[in-house]
Amino acid sequence: MATTTKVAKAAAGRSNRYNELRKMLEDRRRELMTEVQGKIRDVRAEGGKDREVLDQGESSEVDIQDDIEFALIQMKAETLEKVDDAIRHLDDGTYGRCIDCGEVIASSRLSAMPFAVRCRDCEETREGEQNWVRVRWRRELPHPGSRY
């Protein structure tokens, strides 16, 4: 009988944790959706206005500002996709497991970044590899003053 009670308590604890995680992810998803929709609405409203540009410098400044707004929307949309993926992982029971090594991702990492898919060690390894590729790629580029 005591084993049955322990199993029931463990199941209830997992259910509570699942509900907490799901609520946290859905809250973050709503927040991101609101931000993305607001940014898109702002960009559309600005695009509909006639902008008075006095000179080439102001024109460049307006273009840069538009690029920044687009990049912000794109970053929020990518984060939204990651949150959606995390909700899917939660539903299929794989949430909180590193996709590279299969180990449990630390709860402190998941609290800070609820859509993390790698443990800290695997993420650091991945980032190190990406940096190495970037450095190597830059070295292979011809020097701006060279003929090649």
N, C-alpha and C positions, 0 to 999 in steps of 0.2 A: 504494500500500500504506500509506503514511504517513497519508493521509486516512482510510482505513478504520480505522486504529488510533485516530486522534483522535475519530472518530465513536463508536467503541465505548467509549472512555474517557468521553466526554461522556454517553453513554447510561447507563453504569455510575454516573457521578456523580449523574445525575438519579434513578436508581433508589435509590441510597443515601440521597439527600436525601428522596425520597418515603417510604422506609421509616422514616427518622428522624422525619419530620413525623407520619406515621401513628401511630407508637409514642407520640410525645408527646401527640397528640390522644386516642388511646385510653386512655393512662394518666390524662389529665385527666378523661376521661369516666368511667372507673372510680372515680376519687377523688370526683367529684361525685355519682355514683350512690350511693356508700357514705354520703356526707354527707346526701343527701336522704332515703335510706331510714332512716338513723339518727335524723334529726330527726323524721320521721313516726312512727317507732317510739316515740320519747320523748314526742311529743305524745299518742299513743294511750295510752301507759302513764300519763301524767299525767291524761288525761281519764277513765280508769277508776277513778282514786282519788277517794275522797271528800275534797274540800277543805273544811277548816273555815275559814269566813270569819267573822271576828268583827264586822266593821262595814262600812259602805258604802265607806269608803276602801280597805279591803283588797280588797273586791269589784272596785273600779275598777282597782286594781293588778294583780289576777289577769287581768282582761280585757285590760289593756294588754300584759301579758306574753304572753298568748295571741296577740294581734295581732302582736307582734314576732316570735314564733316562726313564725307563718303567713307573714309578710313574708319572713323568712329562707328558708323553704322555697321560696316563690315565686321569689325571686331566684336561688337555686341551680338550680331547675328551668329558668328562662329561660336561664341560662348553659349548662346541659346541652343545651338546644335549639340554642344557638349553636355548641357544639362538634360536635354531630351535623351541623349544616349545613356546618361547616368540613370534616368528614370527607367529606361528599358532594362538596364543591367540590374536594377533593384527588383524589377518585376520577374526577371528570369533567374534571380538568385546569385548572380555573379558580381553584384555591387560590392566594392571594397576589396576586391582581389586584383593584384597587379597583373596586367595583361602580358607582361614579359616573363616574370618568374613564378606567378601564381600565389605568391605570399600575400598575407593580409596587409592592406595599406593602413598605416597608423591612423587612429581616429583623430589625432590632432591635425594630421595632414588633410583628412577628409572634412574636418570642421572648417579649416581655412579655405580649402578648395574642394567643395563637395563633388565636383565632376572629375577629380583626379583619377587617372586610369593606371598610373604606375606608382610603385612605392618610391620613396625618396632616392634610394640607391640606384634603382633602374632609371629614374628620371635624370639623375646626375650623369650616369653613364651615357644616356642618349644625348643629353645636351653637350657633353664633352665630345662625342663623336660628330655631332653637327658642327661644333666650333672647329674641329680639326678639318672637316671637309671644306668649310668656308675659308680657312687660312690657306689650305692647299690650293683651292680654286684661285684665290687672289694671287698666289705666287706664280701660277701658271699663265696668268693674263700677261700679255705683252705690255711692256712699259710704254706709257703714252708718247714718249719721245722716240721710241724705236720704230724701225721700218716694218716690223712684222705685226 
